Amino acid sequence: MRAYQPKENVQKKSYYNDRFYVTPTLPKKSVYDDSTFSNDYLSISKKVEIQDVYLELDHLVMWIAPQDNITAIKHAKEILAYDLLVELSAIDYVATKGGFEIFYEMLSTSKRKRLRIKTFVKEGEAIESVNPLFRMADWSEREMYDMFGIVANNHPYMKRILMPDDWQGHPLLKTYPLHGDEAARWYEVDKIFGKEAREVIGAEQRDAAAIDRYDTTRFARLGHEVPFGAEIIEGNEPETPVRYQEDGGIKVFGVPLVTPFDEIKPTHLKERR
């Protein structure tokens, strides 16, 4: 069971974190603390140069050069029985290190062990696709390209997968605007209606927390109901009575089914039943 986290004043807290916040590192243990992992490390080290190796949260973590990713992953799959590539993606360190950390999360179902191969590529550099070794890499590498701009060489279909093909920028870069840039604000309007409709429709509202009570096409206005899409001027709102049900109660074929609700005489339970 997860530890309980107090939720006092949760709505007063910021709904986003610092984009450049770096999570503290976890304790690293010696690879020789686990005999299976130490044997796997020694086996791979005969094929590629290991820049760093350690155990972290019961994972074997190995750092390699980017040009060795195919050799290391193929050896882990075919020789060391890491038969599943669970995930691959990247982390943006452009501001601090000038590039991206790329990781490959692998699982051995027979040994019940996890291996994480990491490497680092500079901004603008590409990396070789591992799609020939694991078909799951197809969409993951496309997503990595779409979100971070990292190209996987020799990928069979290196195109965006989440954003439109003509989208400007890569949304998971830490320098990408939180609410999108100028192109993002007008993308759907320009594509569907054309740029000449900008003044009529207006820019897209990209702040999911924004609420405009005078927008009568999106929000209910309890006590001030108006027709859908009606134009309301602030300070001149027609008041309507709050009604809990139909006047006179609910009748079926003239027979009262629900008696009228009297909000002045509610029933309060003095104690729990």
N, C-alpha and C positions, 0 to 999 in steps of 0.2 A: 504494500500500500504506500502511496506517495505521502510524504510529510505534509502536514497541513500548513498552508501559507496564509497568514492573516490578510484579510481583504478590506480593512478599514480604509476609508477615503480612497477607494480604488478608482473612482471616477475623477478624482482630483489629480491623479498621476498622469504623466505624459503618455499618450497612446503610441509613441514610437521611441526608440532608443537612439543614442548617438550612433550615426552611421560609421564612425571611425573607432568605436569602442572595440577593444581587443580583450577577449575573454582570457582570464588567467589560465596558464597551462596546468595540466594535471600532473601528478607525480609520475616520474618515469623510472621503471625498474630495469635491472639488467636482463638481457636476453637469455642469460644462462640460468635464470631462476626457473625456467620451464624447459624440460629436456626436448619436447617436441618442437618448440619454437627455435631452440638453439640449433637443432639438426636442420630445420628448414632454412635458417639463416646461413649456416655453413654451406648448404647445398647451393643456394642462389648466389652466394658470394664467389663461387667458382665460375659463374657465368658472367656476372656484371660487377662493377665496383659499387660497393655499398658505402654511401657517404655518411650515414648515421643509422643506428638501429637501437631499439629499446622496446620495452613492453609498456603498454598504456591501457588501463581498463581491460585487461585480459586480451588485448590485441597485440599482435606482432606488427610493429611499425618500422618500415624500412624506407630510407631516402635514397633515391637513385638519380642519375643524370637523365634528362628528358629523352635523349636519343636511345636509351636502353629500355624504354618502357615495354616494347614488344618482346624483347628477349626475356625480361624478368617475368612478365605476366604469362608468357607461353610456358616457361619452365615451372612456374607455380601451378599452372593448370595441368600440364601433362605429366610432370614428374612428382610434384608434391601433393596432388589430389585436391587442389583448391578449385573445385569444379563449378563454382558459381561466382559470377561477377555481380555483386549485389547493387553497387552504386558507383558512379564516377561523376565528379563535378570539379568545380574550381572555387577558390577563395581569392578575393580581390585584395592584393597588397601593393597596388600600384603606387599609392601615396608614400608608403614607407620603404618598400623594397624594389619598386620599379617593375613589378610583374605579378604573376599569379601562381598560387600553389594549386597543383592538380593532384587529386587523390583517387585511388582505385581500391574500393572495399571488396575483399574476396572472402568467400566462405568455403570451408571444407566440410561437407556433410558427413564424410566417413570419419574424420578425425575430430569433428566438432570444434574447430578452431577457426579464428578469423585473422586474416592478414590484410594490412593496409599498406599499399605501396604509394609513396608520395614522391613528387618531383616538383621542380620549379621552372617556369618559363618566363622570359622577359616579355614585357609589353610589345605586341606586334609579332612575336614568334609563334610558329605553329608547332603542333605535335602530331606524331603518327597515330592514325586511327587504330584502335584495337577491335574494330568491328569484325575482322576475319576470325578472331579468336572467340569472341562472345557477341552474339547477335543483339543482346540487350544494349550494347554500346551504340547502336544505330541512333535511337532517339535521344539517349543521354548526351552523346557528343553533339548532336544538333541543338539540344537545349543549351549546352555549354557555349556553343557558338552564338546562339540567339541572345542569351542573357549576358555573356561576358565578352563576346567578340573573338574567342579563341578558336582558330581554325584547326580541324583535324585532317591532316593530309591523307589522301587516298580513301576518304570516306565516300561511299557510293552515292550519297545525295546530300551534299553539304549546303542545306538551305535552312532558313528559320523554321521553327516548329510551333512556337506560341504566338509570336508577333507577326503582323503582315510582312510580306517580302520587302516592301518599300519603307518599312519603319526606320526612323532615324535614331541611331544610338542603341545602347544595350542596357536594359533596365536594371540589372543587378550590379552594375558598377556603382561603387560608393559615391562617385561624383555625379551620378545621374540624379536629376531633380526629383524630390519625393512625390510631387504632384505632376510630374511630366514637364516637358519643355513646351515651347511655342507650337511645335509641330503636333505634339500629343494633344494639346488643348483643342485644336481645330481639325484633327485627322478625320473623324467620322463625318463632320459637317462638310468638309471639303470633298470627301470621297462620295458621299451619298447625294448631296444637294449642290455641290460646287461652291467655290469661294465667294460667288456673288450672294450667297445666302447667309454669310456670316453676320451681317447686321440684323437680319430677321430672326435668326435662331439664337445667336450668341454662343460664346465659348462653352465647352464642356466643363461641368463642375466636377473636378477631380478630387475634391476633399470629401471623403465618405462620411465625415462627421458633421458636415454643414447641413443646417436645417433652416429653411425659410418658411415661416408660418403663413406668409402671404402667397406662397406658391400653391394655388388651389387645384393644381393637376397632380400633386404628389402627396399632400398631407391632409389629414382630416383636421377639422377645426371645431372641436366640441364646443357647443354653445354659440357658435357663429357660423353655422352651416350656410353655404352658398352654392349655387349651381357650379358644376364642374367647369373649370377653366375661367371662372368669373374674375374680372379685374377688381382688386380690392385696394383701396387707398388706406394707408396706415392712419389710425385715429378715427376712421369712419366705417366701422364694422357693424353690420346689422346683427342684432342679437336674436337668437332663437332659443326657445325654452328647451331644457334638457328633458327628453322623454325616454322613459324606460321601456314602454310598450305602447300598443295601440290604445287610444282613448276608449274607456269603457271596458277594458279587458279584452280577452280573446274569446270569440264565440264561433262555434261550429254549427251551422244550420240553425242559428238563433239560440243555441244552448250555450250558456256561459261555460267556458273551459278553464279560463284563468281569470280570477277576480282582479279588478284594478289594483295596482300597487300604490299604496299611500306612503310617500317618502317621509311624511311627518310622524307616522306611527310605526317605525321599524321594530322588529323583535330582536332583542339582544339576549344572548345566553349569559346567565350569571356565572355558570360554571360549565366546565367541559363535560359533555355527556360520557 
